[in-house]
Amino acid sequence: MLTGIRSSKPTFYAAYRHSTESLQRSVKAIDHIANVLVATAQGPAELCRSVVRATAEHVGAQWTVLALRTNTLPDAAIREVMHDPTGLVHLDLNQADPTVSRRTRDALTRSHDGITELPDGTVVVPMVVDGEELGVLLACFAQSHPLEQVDLALLKILANQAAVSLQSNDLIARSQRLHRRAEALYDEAERQAADLADRHRQLADARHSLDSALQREVIDHERHRIARELHDSVAQHVVSAGLTIEWCRAEVDADSEVRQRLDHAKALTRTAVEQLRAAIYAIGHTDREPDQGLPDMLHRLTTFHLAADLAVTVRVEGRPVALSREQEQSLFRIASECLFNTAQHAHARSTIIRLTYAGDWLRLSVNDDGDGDPDVLRRLAASNLAARDGYHRGLANMITRAAEMQGSLKFRRARLGGIRVEITIPLPSAPGESSA
């Protein structure tokens, strides 16, 4: 039959041979695609090896290169794969021919609208996912080498399969990195919470050994300071960890193992926030209040929780007048807050606490020689920012306590050079005395 075809119409036989060769190449292309798909389960590295190997075998290219753009898929495990003329596969271009390296660089710096066959024998196949060109697959020949449509279709399938695999690898690696970071943040927050809880237990044990109300007040002041530190630092770290985990979850498929791990990490951070809130409430609330007279309370306050290089002096002027328990507590807490802020923030070496009784009013002032700015405190007080943000609880408490006593709270430049915090409250005149 073949003899008849060839003898009667030579063109029929040539067409038959061409169709047979095209069919064979199509079958061969399908076989290469199948081999690459099988390699998908072995990870991105093996898949990329299979892609460059299949490309070289199918189109007969001397060099075959698969490379990602510099600014794409930063967490991908594979960025360059090369098949050389000897049949070896390399995971970089260190041993590439200079011409091949130049062709690769040129291809990565340009955008391509589909497969491009260049006059120098380079076939550039863009690796595209969701409309974004992630890299290129190059088949390099010694000279111009036009390819048939079935060959171009094969190269496009191989390039896109590699792009999808590398993108998935990048997403998983990025999710795992963010997951590790979130776990590290959670572990750090948990360690700090445990440390603060241990400090709280130590304070609770110490409180039982104290035999005066003043000592109990000092401990309570320390508890409030710890609660503030816990609120302003540790809690923010845990919230940051939760936000990071939530971002990661949005980047991962709902049925993936990484998503399940991120869900677990999110639950852990939620539990940590609840535990921190409970710890803040437990540490920051107490029913113990000092019961000594205000001058004695201020004198004893100077011996507790101060920096070693801060000298504190208490001066009492005028004849002391009995105050209500609430007034003593509020004034003591204001003095305590001022002294703590001086030791913690003002870089001061000297502080003077002055308590002045003058007929129908009482004035308490705390003066330091630090580097604080009273204008900043005045602006915070005037704008009510101290009551709205979470970082100036002490200032907000002082303002509230002064208002509750119908007093005035002022911030001035101290003669010592630092800040002068002054509160003045009205007092009933002592029996037998006239107002000053």
C-alpha positions as CSV (number, residue, x, y, z in Angstrom):
1,M,0.0,0.0,0.0
2,L,2.8,2.4,0.9
3,T,4.5,1.5,-2.4
4,G,1.3,2.3,-4.2
5,I,1.0,5.7,-2.5
6,R,4.6,6.5,-3.3
7,S,4.4,5.4,-6.9
8,S,1.0,7.1,-7.7
9,K,1.4,10.4,-5.8
10,P,4.8,11.1,-4.2
11,T,3.4,14.1,-2.3
12,F,1.0,11.8,-0.5
13,Y,3.9,9.8,0.9
14,A,5.8,12.8,2.1
15,A,2.6,14.1,3.8
16,Y,2.1,10.8,5.4
17,R,5.7,10.7,6.7
18,H,5.3,14.3,8.1
19,S,2.1,13.3,9.9
20,T,3.7,10.3,11.3
21,E,6.7,12.3,12.6
22,S,4.4,14.9,14.1
23,L,2.4,12.2,15.8
24,Q,5.5,10.6,17.2
25,R,6.8,14.0,18.5
26,S,3.4,14.6,20.1
27,V,3.5,11.2,21.8
28,K,7.1,12.0,22.9
29,A,6.0,15.4,24.2
30,I,3.2,13.8,26.2
31,D,5.7,11.3,27.6
32,H,7.9,14.1,28.8
33,I,5.0,16.0,30.3
34,A,4.0,12.8,32.2
35,N,7.6,12.4,33.5
36,V,7.6,16.0,34.8
37,L,4.2,15.6,36.5
38,V,5.5,12.4,38.2
39,A,8.5,14.5,39.5
40,T,6.1,17.0,41.1
41,A,5.6,14.8,44.1
42,Q,9.3,14.7,44.7
43,G,9.6,18.5,45.4
44,P,10.5,21.6,43.4
45,A,14.1,20.7,42.9
46,E,13.5,17.4,41.2
47,L,10.6,18.9,39.2
48,C,12.9,21.7,37.9
49,R,15.6,19.1,37.0
50,S,13.0,17.1,35.1
51,V,11.8,20.3,33.2
52,V,15.3,21.2,31.9
53,R,16.1,17.6,31.1
54,A,12.8,17.1,29.2
55,T,13.3,20.3,27.3
56,A,16.8,19.4,26.3
57,E,15.8,15.9,25.2
58,H,12.7,17.0,23.3
59,V,14.0,19.9,21.2
60,G,17.7,18.9,21.2
61,A,18.9,22.2,22.8
62,Q,22.6,22.4,23.7
63,W,21.9,24.3,26.8
64,T,18.7,24.5,28.8
65,V,18.2,27.0,31.6
66,L,15.3,27.7,34.1
67,A,15.8,30.9,36.1
68,L,13.6,33.1,38.3
69,R,13.6,36.9,38.3
70,T,15.5,38.6,41.2
71,N,12.5,40.2,42.7
72,T,10.1,37.3,42.6
73,L,9.5,34.3,44.9
74,P,12.2,35.3,47.5
75,D,11.6,32.2,49.6
76,A,11.7,29.7,46.7
77,A,14.2,26.9,47.4
78,I,15.4,26.8,43.7
79,R,16.2,29.8,41.6
80,E,18.4,28.5,38.8
81,V,18.6,25.1,37.1
82,M,20.8,24.3,34.0
83,H,21.2,21.3,31.7
84,D,24.6,21.4,29.9
85,P,25.6,19.7,26.6
86,T,27.1,16.7,28.5
87,G,23.7,15.9,30.0
88,L,24.5,17.1,33.6
89,V,22.0,19.1,35.5
90,H,23.3,22.0,37.8
91,L,21.4,24.0,40.4
92,D,23.2,27.2,39.4
93,L,24.8,28.9,36.4
94,N,28.4,28.9,37.7
95,Q,29.5,26.5,35.0
96,A,27.5,28.0,32.2
97,D,29.0,29.1,28.9
98,P,29.4,33.0,29.0
99,T,27.1,33.2,26.0
100,V,24.4,31.3,27.9
101,S,24.9,33.4,31.0
102,R,24.5,36.6,28.9
103,R,21.4,35.2,27.2
104,T,19.8,34.3,30.5
105,R,20.5,37.8,32.0
106,D,19.0,39.5,28.9
107,A,15.9,37.3,29.1
108,L,15.4,38.0,32.8
109,T,15.6,41.8,32.3
110,R,12.8,41.9,29.7
111,S,9.1,41.2,29.6
112,H,7.9,38.7,27.0
113,D,4.5,38.4,25.3
114,G,4.5,34.7,24.8
115,I,7.3,32.5,23.6
116,T,10.0,34.3,21.7
117,E,12.4,32.7,19.2
118,L,15.5,34.9,18.8
119,P,17.8,35.0,15.8
120,D,20.8,33.9,17.9
121,G,19.2,30.5,18.5
122,T,17.6,31.3,21.9
123,V,14.0,30.2,22.6
124,V,12.6,32.2,25.5
125,V,9.6,30.7,27.3
126,P,8.2,33.0,30.0
127,M,7.1,31.3,33.3
128,V,3.7,33.0,34.0
129,V,1.3,32.5,37.0
130,D,-1.8,34.7,37.3
131,G,-0.5,37.1,34.7
132,E,2.9,37.7,36.5
133,E,6.1,36.6,34.8
134,L,8.1,34.9,37.5
135,G,11.1,33.8,35.3
136,V,12.1,32.2,32.1
137,L,12.8,28.8,30.5
138,L,15.5,29.0,27.9
139,A,16.4,26.5,25.1
140,C,19.8,27.6,23.6
141,F,21.0,26.4,20.2
142,A,24.1,27.3,18.3
143,Q,22.1,29.1,15.6
144,S,18.5,30.0,14.7
145,H,16.4,26.9,15.3
146,P,12.6,27.4,14.6
147,L,10.4,24.9,16.5
148,E,7.2,23.3,15.6
149,Q,3.9,24.2,17.4
150,V,3.9,20.9,19.3
151,D,7.4,21.7,20.6
152,L,6.4,25.2,21.6
153,A,3.3,23.9,23.4
154,L,5.4,21.4,25.3
155,L,7.8,24.2,26.4
156,K,4.9,26.4,27.6
157,I,3.4,23.5,29.6
158,L,6.8,22.7,31.2
159,A,7.6,26.3,32.1
160,N,4.2,27.0,33.7
161,Q,4.3,23.7,35.6
162,A,7.7,24.7,37.0
163,A,6.4,28.2,37.8
164,V,3.4,26.8,39.8
165,S,5.6,24.4,41.7
166,L,8.1,27.1,42.6
167,Q,5.3,29.5,43.6
168,S,3.8,26.9,45.9
169,N,7.2,26.2,47.4
170,D,7.8,29.9,48.0
171,L,4.4,30.3,49.7
172,I,4.9,27.3,51.9
173,A,8.4,28.4,52.9
174,R,7.2,32.0,53.6
175,S,4.3,30.6,55.7
176,Q,6.6,28.4,57.7
177,R,9.0,31.2,58.3
178,L,6.2,33.5,59.5
179,H,4.8,30.6,61.6
180,R,8.2,30.2,63.3
181,R,8.4,33.9,63.9
182,A,4.9,33.9,65.4
183,E,5.8,30.9,67.6
184,A,9.0,32.7,68.8
185,L,7.0,35.8,69.7
186,Y,4.6,33.6,71.6
187,D,7.3,31.8,73.4
188,E,9.0,35.1,74.4
189,A,5.7,36.5,75.6
190,E,5.0,33.3,77.6
191,R,8.5,33.6,79.2
192,Q,7.9,37.2,80.1
193,A,4.5,36.4,81.5
194,A,6.0,33.6,83.6
195,D,8.7,35.9,84.9
196,L,6.1,38.5,85.8
197,A,3.9,36.0,87.4
198,D,6.9,34.8,89.4
199,R,7.6,38.4,90.5
200,H,4.0,38.7,91.5
201,R,4.3,35.6,93.7
202,Q,7.4,37.1,95.3
203,L,5.6,40.3,96.0
204,A,2.7,38.4,97.5
205,D,5.1,36.5,99.8
206,A,6.9,39.7,100.8
207,R,3.6,41.4,101.6
208,H,2.8,38.9,104.4
209,S,6.1,39.8,106.1
210,L,5.4,43.5,106.2
211,D,4.0,44.8,109.5
212,S,3.0,48.4,108.5
213,A,0.5,49.8,106.1
214,L,3.2,52.0,104.5
215,Q,5.1,48.9,103.4
216,R,2.0,47.4,102.0
217,E,1.4,50.6,100.1
218,V,4.8,50.5,98.5
219,I,4.2,46.9,97.4
220,D,0.9,47.9,95.9
221,H,2.6,50.7,94.0
222,E,5.1,48.2,92.6
223,R,2.3,45.9,91.6
224,H,0.7,48.8,89.6
225,R,4.1,49.5,87.9
226,I,4.4,45.8,86.9
227,A,0.9,45.8,85.6
228,R,1.7,48.9,83.5
229,E,4.9,47.2,82.1
230,L,2.9,44.1,81.4
231,H,0.2,46.0,79.6
232,D,2.5,48.3,77.6
233,S,5.1,45.7,76.4
234,V,4.3,42.0,76.8
235,A,0.7,42.4,75.7
236,Q,1.7,44.3,72.6
237,H,4.1,41.5,71.6
238,V,1.4,38.9,71.9
239,V,-1.1,41.0,69.9
240,S,1.6,41.5,67.2
241,A,2.1,37.7,67.1
242,G,-1.6,37.2,66.7
243,L,-1.8,39.7,63.8
244,T,1.2,38.0,62.1
245,I,-0.5,34.6,62.4
246,E,-3.7,36.0,61.0
247,W,-1.8,37.4,58.0
248,C,-0.2,34.0,57.4
249,R,-3.5,32.2,57.5
250,A,-4.8,34.3,54.7
251,E,-1.9,33.3,52.5
252,V,-2.3,29.5,53.0
253,D,-4.9,27.1,51.6
254,A,-7.6,26.3,54.1
255,D,-7.0,22.5,53.9
256,S,-3.2,22.6,54.1
257,E,-1.2,21.3,57.1
258,V,0.4,24.7,57.5
259,R,-3.1,26.3,57.9
260,Q,-3.8,23.8,60.7
261,R,-0.6,24.7,62.5
262,L,-1.4,28.4,62.1
263,D,-4.9,27.9,63.5
264,H,-3.3,26.2,66.5
265,A,-0.8,29.1,67.0
266,K,-3.7,31.6,66.8
267,A,-5.5,29.8,69.5
268,L,-2.4,29.8,71.7
269,T,-2.0,33.6,71.2
270,R,-5.6,34.1,72.1
271,T,-5.1,32.1,75.3
272,A,-2.0,34.1,76.1
273,V,-3.8,37.4,75.7
274,E,-6.6,36.2,78.1
275,Q,-4.0,35.1,80.6
276,L,-2.2,38.4,80.4
277,R,-5.4,40.3,80.9
278,A,-6.1,38.2,84.0
279,A,-2.6,38.8,85.3
280,I,-2.8,42.5,84.7
281,Y,-6.1,42.7,86.7
282,A,-4.7,40.5,89.5
283,I,-1.5,42.5,89.8
284,G,-3.0,45.9,89.4
285,H,-5.8,45.6,91.9
286,T,-5.5,45.4,95.7
287,D,-7.6,46.3,98.7
288,R,-4.5,47.2,100.9
289,E,-4.2,50.9,101.6
290,P,-1.6,52.9,103.8
291,D,-2.9,54.1,107.1
292,Q,-0.1,56.3,108.5
293,G,-0.1,60.1,108.5
294,L,0.9,61.7,105.2
295,P,4.3,63.2,106.4
296,D,5.4,59.9,107.9
297,M,4.3,58.0,104.7
298,L,6.3,60.4,102.5
299,H,9.4,60.0,104.7
300,R,9.2,56.2,104.6
301,L,8.6,56.2,100.8
302,T,12.1,57.5,100.2
303,T,13.6,54.2,101.4
304,F,11.8,52.0,98.8
305,H,12.2,51.3,95.1
306,L,14.7,54.1,94.3
307,A,17.7,54.2,92.0
308,A,21.0,54.0,93.9
309,D,22.1,57.4,92.6
310,L,18.9,59.3,93.3
311,A,18.9,61.4,96.5
312,V,15.4,62.1,97.9
313,T,14.6,64.7,100.5
314,V,11.3,65.3,102.2
315,R,10.4,68.6,103.7
316,V,7.3,69.4,105.7
317,E,6.3,73.0,106.3
318,G,3.6,74.3,108.5
319,R,1.5,72.5,111.1
320,P,0.2,69.2,109.9
321,V,-3.6,68.9,109.6
322,A,-5.5,65.7,109.8
323,L,-6.7,64.5,106.4
324,S,-9.3,62.1,105.4
325,R,-8.1,58.6,104.5
326,E,-9.0,59.1,100.9
327,Q,-7.0,62.4,100.7
328,E,-3.9,60.8,102.3
329,Q,-4.2,57.8,99.9
330,S,-4.5,60.1,96.8
331,L,-1.7,62.4,97.8
332,F,0.6,59.5,98.6
333,R,-0.1,57.9,95.3
334,I,0.6,61.1,93.4
335,A,3.9,61.5,95.2
336,S,4.7,57.8,94.5
337,E,4.0,58.2,90.8
338,C,6.1,61.3,90.6
339,L,9.0,59.7,92.4
340,F,8.8,56.6,90.2
341,N,8.7,58.7,87.0
342,T,11.7,60.7,88.2
343,A,13.7,57.6,88.9
344,Q,12.7,55.9,85.7
345,H,12.6,58.6,83.0
346,A,14.1,61.9,84.2
347,H,17.8,60.9,84.6
348,A,17.7,62.9,87.8
349,R,20.2,62.8,90.7
350,S,18.2,64.8,93.3
351,T,14.5,65.1,94.2
352,I,12.8,67.2,96.8
353,I,9.3,66.3,98.1
354,R,7.8,69.4,99.8
355,L,4.6,69.2,101.8
356,T,3.2,72.6,102.9
357,Y,0.3,73.2,105.3
358,A,-1.0,76.8,105.2
359,G,-4.4,77.3,106.9
360,D,-7.1,76.4,104.4
361,W,-5.0,74.8,101.8
362,L,-2.3,72.1,101.4
363,R,0.3,72.0,98.7
364,L,2.4,68.9,97.7
365,S,5.2,69.4,95.2
366,V,7.8,67.0,93.8
367,N,10.9,68.7,92.3
368,D,13.8,67.1,90.4
369,D,17.0,68.1,88.6
370,G,16.4,65.8,85.6
371,D,15.9,66.5,81.9
372,G,12.1,66.3,81.7
373,D,10.1,69.0,79.9
374,P,7.0,70.4,81.8
375,D,5.5,71.6,78.5
376,V,5.1,68.0,77.3
377,L,3.2,67.1,80.5
378,R,1.0,70.2,80.1
379,R,0.1,69.4,76.6
380,L,-0.7,65.8,77.5
381,A,-2.9,67.0,80.3
382,A,-4.7,69.6,78.2
383,S,-5.4,67.3,75.3
384,N,-6.7,64.5,77.6
385,L,-4.3,62.1,75.7
386,A,-3.1,60.6,79.0
387,A,-6.6,59.2,79.6
388,R,-7.1,57.9,76.0
389,D,-3.9,56.1,75.2
390,G,-2.3,53.2,77.1
391,Y,1.1,54.7,77.8
392,H,0.4,57.5,80.3
393,R,-1.7,55.8,83.0
394,G,0.2,57.4,85.8
395,L,-0.4,60.9,84.5
396,A,-4.1,60.2,84.0
397,N,-4.4,58.9,87.5
398,M,-2.8,62.0,89.0
399,I,-5.2,64.2,87.0
400,T,-8.2,62.2,88.2
401,R,-7.1,62.2,91.8
402,A,-6.5,65.9,91.9
403,A,-10.0,66.5,90.4
404,E,-11.6,64.2,93.0
405,M,-10.1,66.4,95.8
406,Q,-11.2,69.7,94.1
407,G,-7.6,70.5,93.7
408,S,-5.3,71.9,91.0
409,L,-2.4,70.0,89.3
410,K,0.3,72.1,87.7
411,F,3.5,71.3,85.9
412,R,6.3,73.8,86.0
413,R,10.1,74.1,85.6
414,A,11.7,73.3,88.9
415,R,14.4,75.6,90.4
416,L,16.6,72.5,90.4
417,G,16.4,72.5,86.6
418,G,13.9,69.6,86.0
419,I,10.2,69.3,86.5
420,R,8.0,70.5,89.3
421,V,4.7,68.7,89.8
422,E,2.5,70.6,92.2
423,I,-0.9,69.8,93.6
424,T,-2.9,72.2,95.7
425,I,-6.1,71.1,97.6
426,P,-8.4,73.1,99.9
427,L,-8.6,72.2,103.6
428,P,-10.9,73.2,106.4
429,S,-9.3,75.7,108.9
430,A,-7.9,74.1,112.0
431,P,-9.8,75.0,115.2
432,G,-8.5,78.2,116.8
433,E,-6.5,79.2,113.7
434,S,-7.2,81.9,111.1
435,S,-6.6,81.4,107.5
436,A,-3.2,82.5,106.2
